Amino acid sequence: MSTIVILLISIVILALGYIFYGSWLAKKWGVDPNRETPAHTNYDGKDFVPANPAVLMGHHFSSIAGAGPINGPIQAAVFGWVPVLLWILIGGIFFGGMHDFGALFASIRHGGKSLGEVIGDTMGKRAKDLFIIFALAVLILVIASFTSVVAGTFMSTTAADGSALPFFTTGDAVTANASTATTSLLFIIIAFIFGFFVYRKNAKIGPATIIGIIGIVLIVWCGLSLGVNMSRTAWVVFIAVYITVASLLPVWMLLQPRDYLSSFLLYGMMILAVIGIVISNKPMELPAFTGWKLANGNTLFPTLFITVACGACSGFHSLIASGTTTKQLDNEKDAKAIGYGAMIIESLLAVVALIAAGVVWTKVGDTANGALYSLQAPPTIFAGGIATMFAEPGTSGYNLVYTLLTLAVSVFALTSLDSGTRLARYMFSELFTPEGQTYDDLKGARKFFATPIVGTLIMVIVGCTFGLLKLSQIWGVFGAANQLLAGIAMLAVAAWLGQVGKSNGMFFIPMIFMLCATLTSLVMTVIKKISAIAGGTGSGWGDWFQMIWSIILIVLAIILVIEGISTLSKQKKEKKAAAA
């Protein structure tokens, strides 16, 4: 099928989902534009800060997107483009969009508190603590996954001929990875400057945005001319230091401005991709359907539904929505556009990533044709696919588009890392702070572990250590854990809606499906890893990591599901009794 037709059909379906289903959800739940949001009622100038809706959309979209909607669909493409496309469209509208919007709305009505606190109000303290532990386990996987992505994207220690590169390179010797690394570092500086002038000098957002975009163009030019070269391990250490510092700074200083500016990279990347698809109209080399079972033994269910992840439904989104976004929302009327709308845009990005992979599918992993066609990692497949729509590999046009797209992917991965670490700080502190108390009321070990720097360091050290693993050793567990978190988040929001007397039936089918798919996947992973370890065919501590982490997630999830079912059952009985 024509790639243009696939794109147009997807845009129409996603737009209809936003207009009709998103509006229906807002009406059912009672979104109220006249009600003050936590950004105003709990304003503290650090975490609770009202943001311009456009700025907040930039933060939220950049944070939830990361590299997920690119990595997931491309890895799942081995099943063919039809099943992946169907899941992206159905999942984005009826699963992911509702999940994100619901988590944001529930948090708004709980004073900007996390889903853990929402669960505490509806299911009790034990369920709250278990959810926070579960969420922290998922956030460790988020940090590990995106650390691996960024470090791999930045790593450039040898030239094409295998010779060693100096720390800095200039001119034609600058590799694509080194260029991306340099531009990403300069991007942080641009964000600091933007935040200072907008939030401390009251610069108007319009002129500041124009200047910021000009700054992005300049740093891209600098990145193409100057490269920073370090080993993968060195970049992991750098990332660990960066996300530690970034997650402790006030949101106006780095989080809001960087995410807002990075969203223009994402919008630009999507526009560039759409233009490329339209002007080239390249055919899909990827088959429509390859079968229910792959040669490696993976089956369409549950593999497809936990691999696509962020492009259709992602539990990480609920943590962003109820962690950072809820604390910056200026008015409830923007909850639909930001909570539901950002997911719809992300689904469109997933469709674009699928098309990009489809047009170069026969060249994926084809090292026989040289470095130009050595497209193996999802970010390089995505960048290579879009770049070939504009120019032939090896030309200056191809190299420019390829570098810009690779840069965009790395910037979003860094954004997710920053936001994920900040969320981990919030939730780690919540775990050690009893209900009704503040940090100042704590003593002894509780106060020590609730200290922001302590929780941050623990999460960063553990997450980045796992980030030294290959992405392939992390993504399977991350995908399942992420989607399992989505199922539990739906359960939490449904329980709260039931408690306050609002409609929650729309959550049941998506929730049950996600729980079944992810628990099945995790059980299969445990069985596979036990067999590999026992048979001596494993790949070292990566297998142990996947097995142990999967068991932990299964146990926590089952307990939380039992608590949730008990709560919903109790609500149903109370409703019947009241009606009698």
N, C-alpha and C positions, 0 to 999 in steps of 0.2 A: 504494500500500500504506500501511497505517496506520503512523505514526511509532513508536507504542508497540510494534508487532510487530517492526519493524526493530531497535529498541533491545533488546528482550528476546532476540531471536535472537542478536544480537551478543554480549550479556553471557554467554549460555550457551556459545556457541562459544569465546569467549576464555577463559572459566573452565575449560572442558574442556582447552583447549590448555595452560594453566598446570599443571593438576593432572597430566595424563598425559604430555604431551611434555616439559614442563620437568623433571619428575621423572625421566623416562627419560634425558635428557641428563646430569643430575647423577649418575645411577648409572653411565652409560657412561664418564664422564670421571673418576670417582673422587673426588668432593667429600669431604673429610675434616674433620669438626668438631674433631678432636683435634690438628690441625696448626696451629702458630702462623702468624699472618698477618703480612705486612710492617709493618702498623701497630704491631705489638709488637716484631718483630725489628729494625726500622729506626727506631724511635721517635726523633723529633728535636724534638718540641714545636712545629713550624712546619708542615710538610707531612705528615709521618707521625704521625698522631694518631688513636688508636682512638675511634670514635664510637658512641654508642648506635644500635642498628639503625634505630630510628624516625627519628632525626636524619639518619642517612646516607641512608635512603630518601628523606627530604625533599630532601636535597642532590642526590642522583642524579636523582630524578624531575624536580625543577625544572630542573636543568641540561640534561637531554636533551630535555625538552619544549619550553621556550622558546615561540616563536610558531609553530614548525614544524607541529605536528599541527593547527593551526587554518588557517594560510596554505595549506598544501599541498592538503588535501582540497577546500577551497573553490575553489581555482584549477582543480583537476582536475575539478570538478563539471560543467564544460561538456560532458563526455562522457556525463553521466547518472549517477544515483545507484547503479545496479547494478554497473557495472564498478569504480567507486571503492570501494564497500562490499566487493566480493569481494577486491580487492587489499589493502585494510586488514586483513581477517580472515586471509587466507592469508599475506600478507606478515608480519603481526605475529607469528603463531604459528611459522611455519616458516622465516622469513627473519630479521626483526628481533630477535625474542626470542632465537633461537639465536646470532645474531651478537653481541648485547650480552653475553649470559651467557658465551660463549666467549672474548671479548676480556678480560672481567673475570677469568675463571679462569686464562687464560694469563699474565696480568700478575701475579696473586697468586703463581703458581708461579715467577715470575722476580723475586721480591723487590720487587714494586711498580713495576717498570720499565715503560716504555711499549712499545707494539707495535713500535716501531722497534728496541728492544733485543731483543725476541722474534725479529724477523726477522734481526737480526744473528747470533743464536745458531744459526738454522736455515739461512739463505741466504747469510750472509757480510756483511762490512763494506760493500761497495758497495751491496748491496740495502738495508741499514739506512739508509745516508746518503740514498739516493734516496727511500726511504719517508718519512723525516723531512722532506725538501724537499717532497715531495708533500703530506704532512699540513699543513705550514706554509702551502702554497698554498691548501689547503682552509680552514684556520683564518682566513686573511685574508678569504676569502669569507664565513665565519661572522660575523666581526666587521663586515664591510661590510653584510651582510644585516640583522642585528639592530640595528645602529646606525641603518640606514635606517628600520626598523620603529619603534624607540623614538622617534627624532627626529620622525617623522611623527605618532606618537601624542601626543607632548608639545606639539608646535607649536601655538601659539594666539596670534597677534599682532594679529588683528583681530576685532571683534565681528561678530555676525550681519548688522548693517547696513553692514559694511565700514569702520566707523570704527576708528581706532587704539586699542589697549588699553594701559594703563600696565603696568609690570613686575608689580605686584601688583593683583589685583582681589578684591573681597569681595561677599558677598551674592548677589543674583540675576544679577549681571554675570559670575559665574564660569562659564566654558565647560567642557564635558566634558573637553577636552584639558588645560586648565589645572588642573582638579581632579585629574586622573590624575597630572599632573606633581608637584603638591604632595604628594599621598599617597605617591608613590613615593620622594620625597626624605625624607619623614618615616619611611618604612619602614626606610631605612638606619640611622637613629638608633635605632629600636626594636631592630634586629638587634644593634647594638653593645652596647646595654644588656643584652639577653638573653645574649649571649656572655660578657660580663663576669661576670654573676652565676652562670651555669651552670658556666663553666670556671675562673673565678678565685675565686669565693666558694662553690663547690660546692653551689649551690642545686639542689634536687631537680627533675628534669625535668618531673614532673607539674604541681606548682604553678606553676613557671616558664612552662609552656606555656599554662596558663589565663590567667595575667597577660599573657603575650604576645599571646594572641588578643584579650583586652580592649583591649590597646594598639592592635591593628590596627583594631578597631571605632572607637576614638577618633580615630585618624589619618584614617580614611575620613571621619568626620564633619567633621574639620578641613579635609580636602581639598574637601569639598562647599561649604565656606564661604569658603575662601581659595584663590585661584589664582595660579600663577606663569606669566607670559607671556613667551616668548622666540621668536626666529625659529628656523627649522629649522637653520641654520648654527650658531647659538649653542648649540643643544642638542647638535649633533654635537661641538662643542668641549668642552662639559661632560662628555659621555659619554666622550670620549677621556681626559680628566683623571681621571674617576672610575674607569674600568676599569684605568688604569695604577696608581693607588694601591691599589685593592682587590685586584688580582692579586699585589701584593707583600707584603700583610699576612699574618700567620699565619692558617691556616684557622679556628682557633677564634674569632678576633676578628670576622670578618664572613662568610666563606663558609659555614661550618656553620650558624651561627644564622640568617642571612638565608634560606638555602635551606630550612631546616627550617620556619621560620615561613611562608615563601612557599608551601610545599607545602599549608598549610591553606587558603590562598586558592584554590589549584588544586582541592583536594578540595571546598571549598565551592562553587566555580564549577561543578564537575561535578555535585554534588548538586542545586544550584539548577537546572541545565539538565535533569537527569533529572526533577525534580519538574515543571518547566514542560512537558516533553514529555508526561508522564502526565496532568496535569490539563487540558491544552488539547487534546491529541490532534489537533493541526492536520494537515491533509493535506499531502502532499509536492507542492509546485508544480513541483518539478524533474522532468523526464521520466526514465523509467527508463534509457533509452539514446538517445543523440542521433546515433550513427553512428561509423564507424571513422575518418572524416576530417572535420576542421572546415573552416569557410569560410576560415580563415587559412592552411590548408595543413598544419597539425599533425595527425599521425595518432596513433591510440590507442597503438600501439607506435612509438616508445618514450616518447612524451610523458607518458602517465598514470603510468608507473612511475618517472619521475624527478621528477615534480611533487608527488605525494603525500608523498614523502620521509619525514619523521619519523614519520608515522602508521603506516607499514608497515615501513620499514627505513631506517636512517640511519648512515652511516659516522662521523658526528660522535659518535655514542653510544660507539663503540669507543675514541675518544680520551678521553672522559669516564671510561669504565669503567677504562681502563688508565692514566689520568693522575691523577685526583683521588680517585675512589671506591676504587680498589685500595689507596691509602695510608691509608684510614680504616676499612676493613673489620675489625671486631673478631673475627669468627669465620667460617670457610668455610661453615658451615651457612646463613649468611644470603646467600650468593652467589646462590642461585636466586631468592629473593624479591626481591632488589635488582636483580640483573642481568637476569633473565628477567621477573619480575613487574612491574617498572616499565615495561617495553616493552608488556606486555599492557594496563596501565592507560592508557598513552599511545595505544594503538590504540583503546581505548574513547573517549577524548577526541576522536580523529579522527572516530569514528562520530557523536558528538554534534555536532561542527562541521559534518559533512555534513548532518545533519538540520536544524540551525539554518539553513544556507544554503538547504536545500530548501523550508522553509516560507515563505520570503520571496523566492523566486527571481524571481518576476515583478516584484518591486519593486527588484531590484538595478540600480543605476544610473539609477533613475527620478527624475531631478531635476525633472521636470515637476510632481510632487506636492509639491515643496518639500523643505526640509532634513530633515524627519522621515523621508522615504523615500529619502534620498540615500545609499544603502548601496552603496559601491563597493569600498573596500579590504577584504580578508578579515577583519581584526579588527572593522570596523564591521558587516560582514554577519553575523558570528558574534554579536556583542553585540546587534544589532538583531533577529536571528532569535529568540534566547532571550527578549529583553525583550518581544517581541510576544506571547509565550506567557503573559505575566503581565498585561499591560495594553495599552491602546491607545496608539500613539505620541502624544507630547505631554503625557501625564499624568505626575504625579509618580512613580507606580510604575514606569512605563516608563523614565523618566530615571534613577531610582535603580539599577535592574537594569543598564541600559546602562552607567552609569558604573562599577559594580562589576566588570563583565565586562571592560571596556576596561582598567581598572586591573590586573586579574589578568594579562591578556595582556602588558602592558608590564613588569610585575614579572618575569615568566618570561623575557622577552626580555633584560632586564638581567642575570638570573641566568646565562643562556647566554653573554652577553658577558663577564661576570666569569670564569666557568669556562674559556671559550675562550681568553681572554687569559692566564690562569694556565697552561693547557696549552701555549700558544705559548712561554711563558717556559721551561718544562721542556724542550721539544723543541729550541728554539733553542740552549739551553745544551748539550744532548746532541750536537748537530751539530758543535760545536767542541771537545768533550771526548773525547779518544781513550780506547779501551777500557782499563780498569785504572787510569785517572787520575782525580783529583778537580780541582775548581776551583783549589785551592791549588797543584797541581802545574803549572798552565799558565803560559805566559809570552807576552809580545808580543801579536800580533793575536788569537791564540786566547783569551787571558785577557780581552781587551777585549770581544770579541763574546760570550763566555760569561758575562759579568757580567749578572746578572738585569735590572738597569734598562736596559741597552743593548738586549738582545733584546726586552724588553717595549716600549720606545719605538719601535723599528723596526716591529714588528708593529702597534702601535696607530696610528701615523702613517699607514702604508700602508692598513690596513684602514678606518680612519675617513675617509680621503680618498676611498676608493671608496664609502664610505657616503653621500657627498654625492649619488651617483647615485640615480635612481629605483629603487624595489624591483623593478619590472618588468625593469630592465636588469641586475639582479644575480641574481634568483631562478632563471632558467633555467640559468645556468652553475653557480650554487650547488647546485641540485638534482642536476644531472648529476655534478658533482665529488663531492658528498656521497655519492651512491649508488655512484660508482666507488670511492671510499674504502672503502665497505662491502664491495664485491667483493674488494678487495685485503686488507682486514682478515680476511675469511673465508679467503682464501688463506694468510695468515700463520698463523692459528690452526690450520688444517688441516695445514700443514707441520710445525708444532710438535707437534701431537698424533701425527702419523705418526712423528716422530723419537723420541718417548717411548713409542711402542708402544700408543697409545690409539686408539679408533675415531674416524675422521675423515670417513667416507663421507657423513655427513649434510650436509656442507658443499658437496659438488661441484655438485649441480644449482642451488641458490640462488646459488652463486658464479659459475657460468658464465652464468646468466641475467642477473645484475646487471652483469657485465662487458660482455655483449653489448648490453644496453639502454643503458647509459651511454656506451659508446664510440660507438654508433650516433648517439645524441643529440648528442654533442660534435662528431662529424664533420659532421652536418647543420648545426650552429650555425656551424662554420667556413665551410662552403660558402655558407650564407645571408649571413653577414657580409661575406665577400669580394665577393659579388655586390652587396650594398647599398653597400659602400664604392666599388667600381669604377663602379657605376651612378649614384653621387651621390644615392642615396635613403636614406642612413644617417642616424643621429641623433647625429652627433658622436663624441666620444671614448668614449662608451658602447659603440659598435660595435667600436671598436679594442680596448677592454678585453675584451669578450666573445671576440673572435677570438683575441687573443694568449693569454689565460688558457686557452682551450680547447685550443690547440695545445700549450702547456706540459704540461697535464694528460694529453693523449693520449700524448705522447712518454714521459713518466715512467711512465705506467701500462703501456704496452706493454713497456717494459724490465723493470718489476717482474713482470709476468705471465710473461715469458720465464724470468726467474730462478726464479719460483715453480714453473713447470711442470718446469723442470730439476731442482729439488730434490725434488719429488714423484716424478718418474720415477726418480731415483736411489734414493729410499727404497723404491720398488716393486721395483727390481732387487735391492737388498740383502736385502729380505724374502724374495724368491724364492730367492736364493742360500743364505740361512740355513735355509730349509725343505728345500732339496735334500739 
